Amino acid sequence: MTWRQVSELKSILAKESGYTIKGGQFKFALTYPNFYNVGMSNLGLHIIYQLLNSRAEISCERFFLPDEKIIAEIERDNSSLMSIETQTPLKNFNVVAFSISFEQDYFNVVKILKLGKINPLASARTKFDPILIAGGPCATFNPAPLSSIFDAFVIGEGEVVLPPLVDVLTADENISRAELLEKLSNVEGVYVPAFPKKNIKRQFVKNLDEYPAHSVIITDSTEFNMYLLETARGCGRHCRFCMAGYCFRRPRNRSLKTLQAAIDDAKSFNKKLGLMGAAISDYPQINELCKFILDNNLKMSVASFRADSVTAELVNALAKSGLKTLTIAPEVGSEKMRRVTNKGITEENIFNAVKLGINAGIKNFKLYFMIGLPFEEMSDVDAIAELVIKLKNFLPDGKFTLSVNPFIPKPFTPFQWAAMADKKYLNAALKNLRAGLKKFRDVEIISESLKSARVQAILSRGDEKLADIVAQSDSPQKFMELFKAASLDEKFYTQRERNFDEIFAWDIINQGVTKKYLWQEYQRAKEFKYTPRCFDGCKRCGIC
């Protein structure tokens, strides 16, 4: 036992309310592969924590990546990573479940397992080790790079998959590890690498009102310090670069009545409401929801909104809640690239969103853009600068922060066949953009490192050849070192356009959206054609 770790965990717990400590016989470690303040800002973690602890036989406790000082202490004393709730070592749990949202966190998974004295390689673990399960977006869209680590993957939304999965886990303590994994492989929406199957159907909640989705554990020590509340799930906008838009289709909304009841319950915590969803402004009754929040003397923030559906009521509510910077995601600068990406917004929409911000007293704007998209030319990058210059002339005393990042092809999107732009082009594009805007003092450009993007791109569309390498990598540097040592070709994974007949590692998963539809959308992108958003009675993509 390490003094610093125990002291830190007890200090965290003392600042929380809503956590659960119970004596369930079956111990479930819910693990987020990043720091506490990041993980506690993840609504999915709250949902699964409540779901598991609602079962009498289960005791669910949380684990996070500790800071460097605690890591050094654990390694020095040959101790183990411990849970928040009872400071129990990770290896003492029956199941260790990870919620994984980002490829960059794969290395933190390995780091946490090592700190918990659990071998990251599934093949090296014994009947005395916990069962390892992965869920979250990364597990759902491409489990292949993690398949040497995890015994099972939850494909889809946990509210649907976890109850039958837990039934199997807790049914019989006397069966072998292999027998248990085989039983898990027969649960709908579960992928078990040791018993591979095809056509694993992604599971999703059909009626969100039946499943609460809000902050469960209340603490000030989070990334945003808000009470999180999910308004909707899924998106039907058909943006061709967006994995979430396809993996979480179809779009579903909570009823206004359900949200109002949840907001009434949240009032006692006296926190700003963080409304969660793919595009909050697409919520059908957004104006009524904003009015209800303000009428109850609460403040609010949003995860995202669309420039073509944002309303004055929403922006005014955000301004009254203390918002100083309005975030807009044009993604691209030219009309051609708007057609390629199927983003579905116009320059007029963007200017209207800025105007709404100005009218609400907001003069700071953050704009998200991508470079290196399929069919992009340098003139399209120049169009980003031209758009920003127009916005700057429209609001001379406004401050604009541009987050400009390389496009990374994702599975289950029309761009899963596309090549990622090479380093030379991306550097030139960023250089062009900076040169085009350098005379504007109040325009700042920030960008993800190209090295980080490169690693993410390899992992995003990675296959089983990467699995053993990932299981040995507790940092991006270690991953690239082992990747090169295995004589794998980086361009094969990142800078190669695929053809329709190529078999992908993730083809074993059935997201509901057909591969044929995704290919048709890729061809429409080549032809600069728009595709309309989801509508009632639509049968295009296969999900309905």
C-alpha positions as CSV (number, residue, x, y, z in Angstrom):
1,M,0.0,0.0,0.0
2,T,1.3,3.4,-1.0
3,W,0.8,6.4,1.4
4,R,0.5,9.0,-1.4
5,Q,-2.1,7.0,-3.4
6,V,-4.3,6.1,-0.4
7,S,-4.2,9.8,0.8
8,E,-5.2,11.1,-2.7
9,L,-8.0,8.5,-3.2
10,K,-9.5,9.3,0.2
11,S,-9.2,13.1,-0.5
12,I,-11.1,12.6,-3.8
13,L,-13.8,10.6,-2.1
14,A,-14.3,13.2,0.6
15,K,-15.2,15.8,-2.1
16,E,-17.8,13.6,-3.8
17,S,-21.4,12.8,-3.2
18,G,-23.5,10.1,-4.9
19,Y,-20.8,7.4,-4.9
20,T,-21.7,3.8,-3.9
21,I,-19.9,1.5,-1.4
22,K,-21.6,-1.8,-0.9
23,G,-20.9,-5.4,-0.2
24,G,-21.8,-7.1,-3.4
25,Q,-20.1,-10.4,-3.8
26,F,-19.1,-9.8,-7.5
27,K,-16.5,-7.0,-7.8
28,F,-16.6,-4.9,-10.9
29,A,-13.8,-2.4,-11.6
30,L,-15.0,0.4,-13.9
31,T,-11.9,2.0,-15.4
32,Y,-11.4,5.1,-17.4
33,P,-8.0,5.2,-19.1
34,N,-7.2,8.8,-18.3
35,F,-7.0,11.2,-15.3
36,Y,-9.8,11.5,-12.8
37,N,-11.0,14.9,-13.9
38,V,-11.3,13.8,-17.5
39,G,-13.0,10.5,-16.7
40,M,-15.5,12.1,-14.4
41,S,-16.5,14.4,-17.2
42,N,-17.5,11.3,-19.3
43,L,-21.3,10.8,-19.0
44,G,-21.0,7.2,-20.1
45,L,-19.0,6.4,-17.0
46,H,-21.8,7.7,-14.7
47,I,-24.4,5.7,-16.6
48,I,-22.6,2.4,-16.4
49,Y,-21.6,3.0,-12.7
50,Q,-25.2,3.5,-11.7
51,L,-26.4,0.6,-13.9
52,L,-23.9,-1.9,-12.3
53,N,-24.4,-0.8,-8.7
54,S,-28.2,-1.1,-9.1
55,R,-27.7,-4.9,-9.1
56,A,-27.6,-6.3,-5.6
57,E,-24.9,-8.9,-6.3
58,I,-22.4,-6.4,-7.8
59,S,-20.1,-3.9,-6.2
60,C,-18.8,-1.5,-8.8
61,E,-15.8,0.7,-8.0
62,R,-13.8,3.2,-10.1
63,F,-10.2,3.4,-11.3
64,F,-8.4,6.2,-13.2
65,L,-4.9,6.9,-14.4
66,P,-2.9,8.4,-11.5
67,D,-0.5,11.3,-11.8
68,E,3.2,10.8,-12.3
69,K,4.1,11.0,-8.6
70,I,1.7,8.3,-7.6
71,I,2.8,6.1,-10.6
72,A,6.4,6.5,-9.4
73,E,5.5,5.6,-5.9
74,I,3.5,2.5,-7.0
75,E,6.5,1.3,-9.2
76,R,9.0,2.0,-6.5
77,D,7.1,0.2,-3.7
78,N,6.0,-2.6,-6.1
79,S,2.4,-1.8,-4.9
80,S,-0.8,-1.8,-7.0
81,L,-3.3,0.6,-8.4
82,M,-6.3,1.0,-6.1
83,S,-10.0,1.9,-6.4
84,I,-11.5,5.2,-5.4
85,E,-14.2,3.8,-3.2
86,T,-12.4,1.3,-0.9
87,Q,-8.8,1.5,-2.0
88,T,-8.9,-2.1,-3.2
89,P,-6.2,-3.3,-5.6
90,L,-7.2,-3.7,-9.3
91,K,-6.2,-7.3,-9.5
92,N,-8.6,-8.3,-6.7
93,F,-11.7,-7.6,-8.9
94,N,-13.6,-10.2,-10.8
95,V,-14.0,-8.0,-13.9
96,V,-12.0,-5.0,-15.0
97,A,-14.0,-3.0,-17.6
98,F,-12.6,-0.1,-19.5
99,S,-14.6,2.7,-21.3
100,I,-12.5,3.8,-24.2
101,S,-13.4,6.8,-26.3
102,F,-10.1,7.8,-27.9
103,E,-7.3,5.8,-29.6
104,Q,-4.6,7.8,-27.7
105,D,-5.9,6.2,-24.5
106,Y,-5.0,2.7,-25.7
107,F,-1.5,3.3,-24.1
108,N,-3.1,4.3,-20.8
109,V,-5.0,1.0,-20.8
110,V,-1.7,-0.8,-20.9
111,K,-0.2,1.5,-18.3
112,I,-3.1,1.0,-15.9
113,L,-3.0,-2.8,-16.2
114,K,0.7,-2.8,-15.5
115,L,0.1,-0.6,-12.4
116,G,-2.6,-3.0,-11.3
117,K,-0.3,-6.1,-11.7
118,I,-2.4,-7.5,-14.5
119,N,-0.7,-8.8,-17.6
120,P,-2.0,-6.8,-20.6
121,L,-1.7,-9.9,-22.9
122,A,-4.9,-12.0,-22.6
123,S,-3.1,-15.1,-23.6
124,A,-0.8,-14.8,-20.6
125,R,-3.5,-14.4,-18.0
126,T,-4.8,-17.3,-15.9
127,K,-8.0,-18.4,-14.2
128,F,-6.9,-16.3,-11.2
129,D,-6.9,-13.1,-13.2
130,P,-9.9,-10.8,-13.8
131,I,-11.9,-10.9,-17.0
132,L,-11.1,-7.8,-19.1
133,I,-14.0,-6.1,-21.0
134,A,-13.9,-3.0,-23.2
135,G,-16.8,-0.8,-24.1
136,G,-17.2,2.7,-25.5
137,P,-16.8,4.1,-29.1
138,C,-13.4,2.6,-29.8
139,A,-14.6,-0.9,-28.8
140,T,-17.7,-0.5,-30.9
141,F,-16.1,0.7,-34.2
142,N,-12.9,-1.3,-34.3
143,P,-11.9,-3.8,-31.5
144,A,-9.1,-5.4,-33.6
145,P,-6.1,-3.3,-32.3
146,L,-7.2,-4.1,-28.7
147,S,-8.0,-7.8,-29.3
148,S,-4.8,-9.1,-27.6
149,I,-5.7,-7.3,-24.4
150,F,-9.4,-7.7,-23.8
151,D,-11.4,-10.9,-23.3
152,A,-14.6,-9.4,-24.5
153,F,-15.9,-6.2,-26.2
154,V,-19.3,-4.5,-25.7
155,I,-20.5,-3.6,-29.2
156,G,-22.9,-0.7,-28.9
157,E,-24.7,0.9,-26.0
158,G,-24.1,-0.5,-22.5
159,E,-27.6,-0.1,-21.2
160,V,-28.7,-2.9,-23.5
161,V,-25.7,-5.2,-23.5
162,L,-24.6,-5.1,-19.9
163,P,-27.6,-6.8,-18.2
164,P,-27.4,-10.1,-20.1
165,L,-23.6,-9.9,-20.1
166,V,-23.6,-9.6,-16.3
167,D,-26.1,-12.4,-16.0
168,V,-23.5,-14.7,-17.7
169,L,-20.6,-13.4,-15.6
170,T,-22.4,-14.0,-12.3
171,A,-24.2,-17.2,-13.1
172,D,-21.7,-19.9,-12.3
173,E,-18.4,-19.5,-10.5
174,N,-17.3,-23.0,-11.1
175,I,-16.9,-23.0,-14.9
176,S,-13.5,-22.6,-16.6
177,R,-12.3,-19.3,-18.1
178,A,-12.7,-20.7,-21.6
179,E,-16.2,-21.9,-20.9
180,L,-17.2,-18.5,-19.5
181,L,-15.7,-16.7,-22.6
182,E,-17.6,-19.0,-24.9
183,K,-20.9,-18.2,-23.0
184,L,-20.1,-14.5,-23.3
185,S,-19.6,-14.9,-27.1
186,N,-23.2,-15.9,-27.3
187,V,-24.6,-12.7,-25.8
188,E,-26.0,-10.4,-28.4
189,G,-23.7,-7.4,-28.9
190,V,-20.6,-9.1,-27.3
191,Y,-17.4,-9.8,-29.3
192,V,-15.0,-12.4,-27.8
193,P,-11.7,-12.6,-29.8
194,A,-11.1,-16.2,-28.5
195,F,-14.4,-17.2,-30.1
196,P,-14.6,-15.0,-33.2
197,K,-17.9,-14.7,-35.0
198,K,-19.2,-12.6,-37.9
199,N,-22.2,-10.2,-38.0
200,I,-22.0,-9.1,-34.4
201,K,-25.0,-6.7,-34.2
202,R,-24.4,-3.4,-32.5
203,Q,-27.0,-2.9,-29.8
204,F,-28.7,0.4,-29.1
205,V,-31.3,1.9,-26.8
206,K,-34.6,2.4,-28.7
207,N,-36.4,4.6,-26.1
208,L,-34.0,6.9,-24.3
209,D,-36.7,7.9,-21.8
210,E,-36.5,4.4,-20.3
211,Y,-32.8,4.9,-19.4
212,P,-31.7,7.9,-17.2
213,A,-28.5,9.5,-18.4
214,H,-27.2,12.2,-16.1
215,S,-24.4,12.8,-13.6
216,V,-24.5,10.3,-10.7
217,I,-21.5,11.3,-8.7
218,I,-21.2,15.0,-8.0
219,T,-17.8,16.6,-7.6
220,D,-16.2,19.9,-8.4
221,S,-13.0,18.1,-9.6
222,T,-14.0,17.5,-13.2
223,E,-12.9,19.0,-16.5
224,F,-16.0,21.2,-16.8
225,N,-17.5,21.1,-13.3
226,M,-21.1,20.7,-14.6
227,Y,-24.1,18.4,-14.0
228,L,-24.3,16.4,-17.2
229,L,-27.6,15.6,-18.8
230,E,-28.1,13.8,-22.1
231,T,-30.8,15.3,-24.4
232,A,-30.4,13.0,-27.4
233,R,-28.2,10.3,-28.8
234,G,-27.1,9.6,-32.4
235,C,-27.1,11.9,-35.4
236,G,-28.7,11.8,-38.8
237,R,-26.7,14.5,-40.6
238,H,-24.6,12.1,-42.7
239,C,-21.3,14.0,-42.3
240,R,-19.0,11.7,-44.3
241,F,-16.0,12.0,-41.9
242,C,-17.9,11.4,-38.7
243,M,-17.7,8.0,-37.1
244,A,-20.2,8.9,-34.3
245,G,-22.8,9.9,-36.9
246,Y,-22.8,6.3,-38.3
247,C,-22.0,4.2,-35.2
248,F,-24.7,5.9,-33.1
249,R,-27.4,6.2,-35.7
250,R,-30.4,6.3,-35.6
251,P,-31.0,9.7,-34.0
252,R,-33.1,9.5,-30.8
253,N,-34.4,12.3,-28.5
254,R,-35.5,12.3,-24.9
255,S,-38.9,13.8,-24.3
256,L,-39.0,17.3,-23.0
257,K,-41.1,16.1,-20.0
258,T,-38.3,13.6,-19.1
259,L,-35.6,16.3,-19.3
260,Q,-37.6,18.7,-17.3
261,A,-38.0,16.1,-14.5
262,A,-34.3,15.5,-14.6
263,I,-33.6,19.2,-14.4
264,D,-35.9,19.5,-11.4
265,D,-33.8,16.7,-9.7
266,A,-30.6,18.5,-10.6
267,K,-31.5,21.9,-9.0
268,S,-30.4,20.8,-5.5
269,F,-26.8,20.4,-6.7
270,N,-26.6,24.1,-7.8
271,K,-24.4,23.3,-10.8
272,K,-24.4,24.5,-14.4
273,L,-26.2,22.0,-16.6
274,G,-24.1,20.5,-19.3
275,L,-26.4,19.4,-22.1
276,M,-25.0,16.4,-24.0
277,G,-25.8,15.2,-27.5
278,A,-24.4,15.1,-31.0
279,A,-25.9,18.5,-31.9
280,I,-27.9,20.1,-29.1
281,S,-29.4,22.7,-31.5
282,D,-31.0,19.8,-33.4
283,Y,-33.2,18.9,-30.4
284,P,-36.7,19.5,-31.6
285,Q,-37.8,21.5,-28.5
286,I,-34.5,23.3,-27.8
287,N,-36.1,26.7,-27.2
288,E,-38.6,25.3,-24.7
289,L,-35.8,23.5,-23.0
290,C,-33.6,26.6,-22.7
291,K,-36.6,28.6,-21.3
292,F,-37.3,25.9,-18.7
293,I,-33.6,26.0,-17.6
294,L,-33.5,29.8,-17.3
295,D,-36.9,30.0,-15.6
296,N,-35.5,27.7,-12.9
297,N,-32.5,30.1,-12.4
298,L,-30.0,27.5,-13.7
299,K,-27.1,28.1,-16.0
300,M,-26.3,25.8,-19.0
301,S,-23.6,24.8,-21.4
302,V,-23.8,22.6,-24.5
303,A,-21.5,19.9,-25.9
304,S,-22.0,21.1,-29.5
305,F,-24.5,22.8,-31.8
306,R,-25.0,23.1,-35.5
307,A,-24.6,26.5,-37.2
308,D,-27.6,25.7,-39.4
309,S,-30.0,24.9,-36.5
310,V,-28.8,27.2,-33.7
311,T,-31.4,29.6,-32.4
312,A,-31.3,33.0,-30.8
313,E,-32.9,31.4,-27.7
314,L,-30.1,28.9,-27.4
315,V,-27.3,31.4,-27.8
316,N,-28.9,33.9,-25.4
317,A,-29.3,31.2,-22.8
318,L,-25.6,30.3,-23.2
319,A,-24.7,34.0,-22.9
320,K,-26.8,34.4,-19.8
321,S,-25.1,31.4,-18.3
322,G,-21.7,33.1,-18.6
323,L,-20.5,31.8,-21.9
324,K,-17.6,34.0,-23.2
325,T,-16.6,32.0,-26.3
326,L,-19.0,30.5,-28.9
327,T,-17.8,27.4,-30.6
328,I,-18.7,26.7,-34.3
329,A,-17.5,23.8,-36.5
330,P,-17.4,24.8,-40.1
331,E,-14.8,22.0,-40.7
332,V,-14.0,23.4,-44.2
333,G,-13.8,26.7,-46.0
334,S,-14.9,26.1,-49.5
335,E,-18.3,25.2,-51.0
336,K,-16.7,22.3,-52.8
337,M,-15.4,20.8,-49.5
338,R,-18.8,21.3,-47.9
339,R,-20.2,19.1,-50.6
340,V,-17.4,16.6,-50.2
341,T,-17.9,16.3,-46.5
342,N,-21.7,16.6,-46.6
343,K,-21.4,19.0,-43.7
344,G,-24.6,20.6,-44.8
345,I,-24.0,24.2,-43.6
346,T,-23.4,27.3,-45.7
347,E,-21.4,30.5,-45.2
348,E,-24.7,32.2,-44.4
349,N,-25.3,29.7,-41.6
350,I,-21.8,30.4,-40.1
351,F,-22.3,34.2,-40.3
352,N,-25.7,33.9,-38.8
353,A,-24.3,31.9,-35.8
354,V,-21.6,34.6,-35.3
355,K,-24.3,37.3,-35.5
356,L,-26.4,35.5,-32.9
357,G,-23.3,35.5,-30.7
358,I,-22.7,39.2,-31.2
359,N,-26.3,40.0,-30.4
360,A,-25.9,38.1,-27.2
361,G,-22.8,40.0,-26.3
362,I,-20.2,37.3,-27.2
363,K,-17.1,38.5,-29.1
364,N,-14.9,35.4,-28.8
365,F,-15.3,32.5,-31.3
366,K,-13.6,29.1,-31.6
367,L,-13.7,27.6,-35.0
368,Y,-13.0,23.9,-35.8
369,F,-11.4,23.0,-39.2
370,M,-9.9,20.0,-40.8
371,I,-7.1,19.8,-43.4
372,G,-6.1,16.9,-45.6
373,L,-9.6,15.7,-46.4
374,P,-10.3,13.5,-49.4
375,F,-10.3,15.5,-52.7
376,E,-9.0,18.6,-51.0
377,E,-6.6,20.9,-52.8
378,M,-4.5,23.8,-51.5
379,S,-7.0,26.3,-52.8
380,D,-9.5,24.7,-50.4
381,V,-7.2,25.4,-47.5
382,D,-6.8,29.0,-48.7
383,A,-10.6,29.2,-48.6
384,I,-10.4,28.6,-44.8
385,A,-8.3,31.7,-44.5
386,E,-10.7,33.6,-46.8
387,L,-13.7,32.6,-44.7
388,V,-11.9,33.7,-41.4
389,I,-10.9,37.0,-43.0
390,K,-14.6,37.6,-43.9
391,L,-15.6,36.8,-40.4
392,K,-12.9,39.1,-39.0
393,N,-14.0,42.0,-41.3
394,F,-17.6,41.3,-40.1
395,L,-16.5,41.5,-36.5
396,P,-13.2,43.6,-36.4
397,D,-12.9,43.6,-32.6
398,G,-13.7,39.9,-32.2
399,K,-11.2,37.2,-31.3
400,F,-11.1,34.0,-33.4
401,T,-9.3,30.9,-32.3
402,L,-8.9,28.3,-35.0
403,S,-8.5,24.6,-34.0
404,V,-7.0,23.1,-37.2
405,N,-6.4,19.4,-37.2
406,P,-5.5,16.7,-39.8
407,F,-8.3,14.6,-41.1
408,I,-8.1,11.0,-39.9
409,P,-10.1,8.3,-41.7
410,K,-12.4,6.3,-39.4
411,P,-14.1,2.9,-39.7
412,F,-17.8,2.8,-40.6
413,T,-17.7,6.1,-42.5
414,P,-17.8,6.8,-46.2
415,F,-14.2,8.0,-45.8
416,Q,-13.0,4.6,-44.4
417,W,-11.6,3.9,-47.9
418,A,-9.7,7.2,-48.2
419,A,-6.0,7.8,-47.7
420,M,-4.8,10.2,-45.0
421,A,-2.8,13.2,-46.4
422,D,1.0,12.8,-46.0
423,K,3.2,14.9,-43.7
424,K,4.5,17.1,-46.4
425,Y,1.1,18.2,-47.6
426,L,-0.2,18.7,-44.0
427,N,2.8,20.9,-43.1
428,A,2.4,22.9,-46.3
429,A,-1.4,23.4,-45.6
430,L,-0.7,24.6,-42.0
431,K,2.0,26.9,-43.3
432,N,-0.3,28.3,-46.0
433,L,-3.0,28.9,-43.5
434,R,-0.8,30.7,-41.0
435,A,0.7,32.8,-43.7
436,G,-2.8,33.8,-44.9
437,L,-3.8,35.0,-41.5
438,K,-0.6,36.2,-39.9
439,K,-1.5,39.9,-40.1
440,F,-4.5,39.5,-37.9
441,R,-3.5,39.9,-34.3
442,D,-6.8,38.5,-32.9
443,V,-6.7,35.3,-34.9
444,E,-4.9,32.3,-33.2
445,I,-4.3,29.0,-34.8
446,I,-3.8,25.8,-32.7
447,S,-3.2,22.4,-34.1
448,E,-2.7,18.8,-32.9
449,S,0.8,17.4,-33.4
450,L,1.2,15.6,-36.7
451,K,3.0,12.8,-34.8
452,S,0.0,12.2,-32.6
453,A,-2.4,12.3,-35.6
454,R,-0.2,9.7,-37.4
455,V,-0.4,7.3,-34.5
456,Q,-4.1,7.8,-34.2
457,A,-4.5,7.1,-37.9
458,I,-2.7,3.8,-37.7
459,L,-4.8,2.7,-34.7
460,S,-8.1,3.9,-36.1
461,R,-8.1,1.5,-39.1
462,G,-5.7,-1.0,-37.5
463,D,-6.0,-4.7,-37.7
464,E,-5.0,-7.8,-35.6
465,K,-1.4,-7.4,-36.7
466,L,-1.2,-4.4,-34.3
467,A,-2.8,-6.2,-31.4
468,D,0.3,-7.7,-29.7
469,I,2.2,-4.4,-30.3
470,V,-0.6,-2.3,-28.6
471,A,-0.6,-4.8,-25.7
472,Q,3.1,-4.0,-25.2
473,S,2.9,-0.2,-25.6
474,D,2.4,2.1,-22.7
475,S,3.2,5.2,-24.8
476,P,3.0,6.4,-28.4
477,Q,6.8,6.3,-28.7
478,K,6.9,2.7,-27.6
479,F,4.2,1.8,-30.1
480,M,6.0,3.4,-33.0
481,E,9.2,1.7,-32.0
482,L,7.6,-1.7,-31.9
483,F,5.6,-1.0,-35.1
484,K,8.8,-0.3,-37.0
485,A,10.6,-3.3,-35.4
486,A,7.8,-5.5,-36.7
487,S,8.5,-4.2,-40.3
488,L,5.0,-3.0,-40.7
489,D,4.4,-0.4,-43.4
490,E,2.9,2.9,-42.0
491,K,1.7,3.9,-45.5
492,F,-0.3,0.7,-45.8
493,Y,-2.3,1.8,-42.8
494,T,-2.5,5.5,-43.4
495,Q,-1.8,6.7,-46.9
496,R,-3.4,4.1,-49.1
497,E,-6.8,4.4,-50.8
498,R,-8.7,1.2,-50.4
499,N,-11.1,-0.4,-52.9
500,F,-14.6,-1.5,-52.3
501,D,-13.7,-5.2,-52.1
502,E,-11.1,-4.9,-49.4
503,I,-12.0,-6.8,-46.2
504,F,-11.7,-4.6,-43.1
505,A,-10.9,-5.8,-39.6
506,W,-14.1,-4.3,-38.4
507,D,-16.3,-6.0,-41.1
508,I,-17.3,-8.6,-38.4
509,I,-19.4,-5.9,-36.8
510,N,-22.9,-5.1,-38.1
511,Q,-23.5,-1.4,-37.3
512,G,-26.8,-1.5,-39.2
513,V,-25.5,0.9,-41.9
514,T,-24.7,-1.1,-45.0
515,K,-21.2,-1.1,-46.5
516,K,-22.8,-0.6,-49.9
517,Y,-24.4,2.7,-48.7
518,L,-21.1,3.9,-47.2
519,W,-19.4,3.2,-50.6
520,Q,-22.2,5.1,-52.4
521,E,-21.6,8.0,-50.2
522,Y,-17.8,7.9,-50.9
523,Q,-18.7,8.1,-54.6
524,R,-21.1,11.0,-54.0
525,A,-18.2,12.8,-52.2
526,K,-16.0,12.3,-55.3
527,E,-18.9,13.9,-57.4
528,F,-19.3,16.8,-54.9
529,K,-22.9,15.8,-54.2
530,Y,-24.9,16.5,-51.1
531,T,-27.0,13.8,-49.3
532,P,-30.1,14.9,-47.3
533,R,-30.2,14.2,-43.5
534,C,-32.3,11.4,-42.0
535,F,-36.1,11.8,-42.3
536,D,-39.1,9.7,-41.3
537,G,-39.7,6.8,-43.6
538,C,-36.1,6.9,-45.0
539,K,-34.6,3.5,-45.9
540,R,-31.3,4.5,-47.5
541,C,-28.6,3.5,-45.1
542,G,-30.1,0.3,-43.7
543,I,-30.3,1.2,-40.0
544,C,-34.1,1.7,-40.1
